[in-house]
Every structure is written in C-alpha cells, then in structure tokens.
C-alpha cells in the first residue's frame, strides 16, 4: 500500500496566529512545527496499524516550510513539487494540519493558497479551498481522499465534498486568529485511531470527482497589483519569448475579468501546460 499525507501548518493544535506561520524564521514557528510533526507521526502510526509495510510519503505543503525531515518517524519527506498530481501507484490521500478555505466565518487562519493575496477561488462556480482542489485532483486519478485532521471548520468543509471521509477536529475556531484548542495528546490519539479507521475503509470511500470537466477557475485577489503582475509578465513573455509560454504558468490561459479577478479555463486538471495546473 502507498499513501500520500498532505500537510499544512495552520491546522494543528496550538496554532492560531499568522505570526506562527507567515515566516521563514524557524524560531517563530518552531512550536507550530513541533505540533504538526506530532500529528503527522500519529497519522503514520495509524497507517501502519493497518498496513505495517505501507509506503508513506509526507508532503510539506506549507510555503515557507512546516515540517522538519528529521522529525518524521516512518515516513518519507517530500518538500518540492506537487506530488498530488502524480499518484500513479497511490492508494489513498490524507490531510494533516488542514485549514478552511478563504472567507470561512470564524475559521482560524483560513485562506486559499495564499493568506496574503487571494480573496477566493471558484472552480466551475463552486467556492473551493485547498482541500477540494487537491481531493479533486486525486479523485481524477482514481485515488480517494480518506482522512483530514484540522480545525472544526476545515473538517466540515471536507465532509461537504467527501461525506464519507474520516475527520479529527484539532481546535474550534472563534475567529480568524482565535481558537479553542483541544488537548494535544487526545488529538494525537484520535488522529492515530481515525487514520487506522480510514485505512480500513479505503475501499468504501470513493474518489472525489464531483466537479466535471471542462474547468473554469476564477481567482479573485485582494489587491489589483496581483493582476498587474500577471498582465505585465505575461505580456512581456508573449511579445519577446513566446516559446516560453507553456513553462510560465502566469502567461498561459489567463483571462482578466476585472481589476482583481482572473479566469482560467482548461479541459483537464492534469495538463502541465495549462494555467489551471499551475494554480492548484
């Protein structure tokens, strides 16, 4: 059995301030990274309780780094690329440390891809966050998303897209930077048991394929300057280096809707040359 664990730094117990996550300084986010590592290791224990010989890949999905490779016990650390686009021999996807999508009321540290620049994502008219996008990408490859640990709003969001998913609540949101945290040892035990249950139920949890192609992704930014960057760089590439278009995502398949909104269209989620691929 082969499992991919997708991680983020905003969802674990003990994390409720962007000061703990919006930084490359390890001294500021050390405690958050400690909490995440404990929860990830509990998830790995849950996998191995059911499949002792499973290959467990753990992807550090936090932009500035949320995991230390040395902290992982029994998992292979991945810190680059987008491994959820390449699940050829994978049996299940798990999320640990997940937050809710941008705009979710009272969801601690909620955002969609960028907490500093993105207002929302809509895919085929449906508001989506990182969970739905990545679960859909996995589902289009035939791989089910079977488990999520994160705040109470993130677990609710996951069940809206994948009703059969196993979830564990790490904290209860009271605001964007406020939460009531659960006991960390209880959370770790529940993650271990919840993942074990999810692994037992892999065959019962269908891959998420709820949004059908062709795809239209609408991204609204918080600041018009984000659109200006896309227009400026994209126009320069098209004029002077047109042969580079396919390898520069900001220059591929983007339509400007207004001063803060772009729209990207594609026939598939999995085409590396599409602008959609590079934004999910």
C-alpha positions as CSV (number, residue, x, y, z in Angstrom):
1,X,0.0,0.0,0.0
2,X,1.1,3.5,-0.8
3,X,-0.2,6.6,1.0
4,X,0.4,10.4,0.5
5,X,0.0,12.6,3.5
6,X,-0.5,16.3,2.6
7,X,0.3,18.7,5.4
8,X,0.0,22.3,6.3
9,X,1.0,24.4,9.3
10,X,-2.3,26.3,10.1
11,X,-4.4,23.3,11.2
12,X,-2.6,21.6,14.2
13,X,-3.4,22.1,17.8
14,X,-1.7,25.2,19.3
15,X,-1.6,27.2,16.1
16,X,-3.9,30.3,15.8
17,X,-1.7,33.2,14.7
18,X,-0.3,34.1,11.4
19,X,2.8,35.1,13.3
20,X,3.4,31.4,13.8
21,X,3.0,30.6,10.1
22,X,3.8,33.6,7.8
23,X,7.5,33.4,8.3
24,X,10.6,31.7,7.1
25,X,12.1,32.1,10.6
26,X,12.1,28.7,12.3
27,X,12.4,30.3,15.8
28,X,8.9,31.9,15.3
29,X,7.2,28.8,14.0
30,X,9.2,26.1,16.0
31,X,6.3,25.4,18.3
32,X,3.8,25.1,15.4
33,X,6.2,22.8,13.6
34,X,6.5,20.6,16.7
35,X,2.7,20.3,16.9
36,X,2.4,19.4,13.2
37,X,5.2,16.8,13.4
38,X,3.5,15.1,16.4
39,X,0.2,14.9,14.5
40,X,1.8,13.7,11.3
41,X,3.6,10.9,13.2
42,X,0.3,9.9,14.8
43,X,-1.1,9.6,11.3
44,X,1.8,7.5,10.2
45,X,1.2,5.2,13.2
46,X,-2.4,4.9,12.2
47,X,-1.4,3.8,8.7
48,X,1.0,1.3,10.0
49,X,-1.5,-0.1,12.4
50,X,-3.4,-1.4,9.4
51,X,-0.7,-1.7,6.8
52,X,2.7,-2.2,8.5
53,X,4.6,-2.3,5.2
54,X,2.9,0.7,3.6
55,X,5.0,3.3,1.8
56,X,4.1,6.6,3.4
57,X,5.1,9.8,1.6
58,X,4.6,13.1,3.6
59,X,4.5,16.3,1.6
60,X,5.3,19.6,3.3
61,X,2.6,21.7,1.8
62,X,3.4,24.9,3.8
63,X,5.0,27.5,1.6
64,X,7.8,28.6,4.0
65,X,8.2,25.1,5.4
66,X,6.1,23.4,8.1
67,X,7.9,20.2,8.7
68,X,11.5,19.2,9.6
69,X,12.5,16.0,7.8
70,X,14.3,14.8,11.0
71,X,11.0,14.9,13.0
72,X,9.3,12.3,10.8
73,X,9.1,8.7,12.1
74,X,8.4,6.1,9.4
75,X,7.5,8.4,6.5
76,X,9.4,9.8,3.5
77,X,9.7,13.6,3.5
78,X,8.8,15.4,0.3
79,X,9.3,19.2,0.1
80,X,9.1,20.0,-3.5
81,X,6.7,19.9,-6.5
82,X,3.1,18.9,-6.3
83,X,3.1,15.2,-5.7
84,X,-0.7,15.0,-5.6
85,X,-0.6,15.4,-9.4
86,X,1.4,12.2,-9.7
87,X,-0.5,9.5,-7.8
88,X,0.2,6.7,-10.3
89,X,0.7,3.9,-7.6
90,X,-1.0,5.6,-4.7
91,X,-3.9,4.1,-2.8
92,X,-5.1,6.9,-0.6
93,X,-4.6,10.6,0.3
94,X,-4.6,12.0,3.9
95,X,-4.6,15.6,5.1
96,X,-3.0,16.6,8.4
97,X,-2.9,20.2,9.7
98,X,-5.5,21.5,7.3
99,X,-7.3,24.9,7.5
100,X,-10.6,26.0,5.9
101,X,-10.9,28.0,2.7
102,X,-10.7,31.8,2.5
103,X,-13.7,33.6,3.8
104,X,-15.0,30.9,6.1
105,X,-16.6,32.6,9.2
106,X,-14.7,32.1,12.4
107,X,-12.2,29.7,10.8
108,X,-8.7,30.1,12.3
109,X,-6.1,31.1,9.8
110,X,-8.4,30.3,6.9
111,X,-7.1,31.1,3.4
112,X,-6.9,29.6,-0.1
113,X,-3.4,29.0,-1.3
114,X,-2.1,32.5,-0.3
115,X,-3.2,34.1,3.0
116,X,-1.8,37.4,1.8
117,X,-3.2,37.8,-1.7
118,X,-6.2,35.6,-2.5
119,X,-9.8,36.6,-1.8
120,X,-11.4,33.4,-3.2
121,X,-11.2,30.5,-5.6
122,X,-14.2,29.4,-7.6
123,X,-14.0,26.2,-9.7
124,X,-16.9,25.7,-12.1
125,X,-18.9,28.2,-10.0
126,X,-18.2,26.5,-6.6
127,X,-16.2,28.1,-3.9
128,X,-13.2,25.8,-3.2
129,X,-10.2,25.7,-1.0
130,X,-7.0,23.7,-1.0
131,X,-8.8,20.6,0.3
132,X,-11.4,20.4,-2.5
133,X,-8.9,21.2,-5.3
134,X,-6.4,18.6,-4.2
135,X,-9.0,16.0,-3.4
136,X,-10.5,16.5,-6.9
137,X,-7.0,16.2,-8.5
138,X,-6.5,12.9,-6.6
139,X,-10.0,11.8,-7.5
140,X,-9.5,12.4,-11.2
141,X,-6.6,9.9,-10.9
142,X,-8.8,7.4,-9.2
143,X,-7.4,7.9,-5.7
144,X,-9.7,8.5,-2.7
145,X,-9.1,11.2,0.0
146,X,-9.9,9.3,3.2
147,X,-8.8,11.4,6.2
148,X,-8.4,15.0,7.4
149,X,-7.3,16.5,10.7
150,X,-7.7,20.2,11.2
151,X,-9.9,22.8,12.8
152,X,-13.7,22.3,13.1
153,X,-14.4,24.5,10.0
154,X,-11.9,22.5,7.9
155,X,-13.4,19.2,8.9
156,X,-16.9,20.5,8.0
157,X,-15.6,21.7,4.6
158,X,-14.0,18.3,3.9
159,X,-17.3,16.4,4.7
160,X,-19.2,18.7,2.3
161,X,-17.1,17.5,-0.5
162,X,-16.3,13.9,0.7
163,X,-19.2,12.9,3.0
164,X,-17.6,9.5,3.7
165,X,-14.2,10.9,4.9
166,X,-12.9,10.3,8.4
167,X,-12.0,13.5,10.3
168,X,-10.5,14.7,13.6
169,X,-11.0,18.2,15.0
170,X,-7.9,19.7,16.5
171,X,-9.4,23.0,17.6
172,X,-12.6,25.1,17.5
173,X,-12.5,28.4,15.6
174,X,-13.5,31.6,17.3
175,X,-12.2,34.0,14.7
176,X,-9.5,34.2,12.0
177,X,-6.8,34.3,14.7
178,X,-8.6,32.8,17.6
179,X,-9.4,29.2,18.6
180,X,-10.2,27.0,21.5
181,X,-7.6,24.2,21.3
182,X,-8.2,20.6,22.3
183,X,-5.8,18.6,24.4
184,X,-2.9,17.7,22.1
185,X,-2.5,14.1,23.4
186,X,-6.2,13.4,22.9
187,X,-5.9,14.8,19.4
188,X,-2.9,12.7,18.6
189,X,-4.7,9.5,19.8
190,X,-7.8,10.4,17.8
191,X,-5.7,11.0,14.7
192,X,-3.9,7.6,15.1
193,X,-7.3,5.9,15.5
194,X,-9.0,7.9,12.8
195,X,-6.4,7.2,10.2
196,X,-6.5,3.5,11.1
197,X,-10.2,3.5,10.6
198,X,-9.8,5.4,7.3
199,X,-7.3,2.8,6.1
200,X,-9.7,0.0,6.9
201,X,-12.4,1.9,4.9
202,X,-10.3,2.8,1.8
203,X,-12.5,0.7,-0.4
204,X,-15.6,2.3,1.0
205,X,-14.6,5.9,0.4
206,X,-15.0,6.9,-3.3
207,X,-12.5,9.2,-5.1
208,X,-13.9,12.7,-5.2
209,X,-14.9,13.6,-8.8
210,X,-17.8,16.0,-8.0
211,X,-16.7,18.8,-10.4
212,X,-16.7,17.7,-14.0
213,X,-14.6,19.0,-16.9
214,X,-14.2,21.3,-18.7
215,X,-13.0,23.5,-15.9
216,X,-13.2,27.2,-15.3
217,X,-11.2,28.6,-12.3
218,X,-12.0,32.1,-11.1
219,X,-9.5,33.7,-8.8
220,X,-10.2,36.9,-7.1
221,X,-7.3,38.7,-5.5
222,X,-7.3,41.1,-2.5
223,X,-5.2,43.7,-4.3
224,X,-5.3,44.8,-8.0
225,X,-1.5,44.7,-8.0
226,X,-1.6,40.9,-8.3
227,X,-3.4,41.3,-11.7
228,X,-0.9,43.9,-12.8
229,X,1.9,41.5,-12.3
230,X,0.2,38.8,-14.3
231,X,-0.5,41.2,-17.2
232,X,3.0,42.7,-17.1
233,X,4.9,39.5,-17.1
234,X,2.5,37.6,-19.4
235,X,2.6,40.4,-22.0
236,X,6.4,40.5,-21.9
237,X,6.7,36.8,-22.4
238,X,4.2,36.7,-25.3
239,X,6.0,39.5,-27.0
240,X,9.6,38.6,-26.6
241,X,9.8,34.9,-25.6
242,X,6.6,33.3,-26.9
243,X,8.3,29.8,-26.9
244,X,8.4,30.0,-23.1
245,X,4.6,30.4,-22.7
246,X,4.0,26.8,-21.8
247,X,6.5,26.8,-19.0
248,X,5.5,30.0,-17.4
249,X,2.0,29.5,-15.8
250,X,1.2,33.2,-15.4
251,X,1.4,33.6,-19.1
252,X,-0.9,30.6,-20.0
253,X,-4.6,30.6,-20.5
254,X,-5.5,33.6,-18.3
255,X,-8.4,36.0,-19.0
256,X,-8.7,39.2,-17.0
257,X,-12.2,39.7,-15.7
258,X,-11.8,42.9,-13.8
259,X,-9.1,44.8,-11.7
260,X,-8.9,42.0,-9.2
261,X,-10.2,38.8,-10.9
262,X,-8.8,36.4,-13.4
263,X,-10.4,33.4,-15.1
264,X,-8.5,30.3,-16.3
265,X,-10.0,27.6,-18.5
266,X,-8.8,24.0,-19.2
267,X,-10.2,20.7,-20.4
268,X,-8.4,18.7,-17.7
269,X,-6.9,19.3,-14.3
270,X,-3.8,17.3,-15.1
271,X,-2.3,19.1,-18.1
272,X,1.1,20.5,-17.0
273,X,0.9,23.2,-19.8
274,X,-2.4,24.7,-18.6
275,X,-2.6,27.7,-16.4
276,X,-5.1,25.8,-14.2
277,X,-2.5,23.1,-13.4
278,X,-0.1,25.7,-12.0
279,X,-2.6,27.4,-9.8
280,X,-4.0,24.3,-7.9
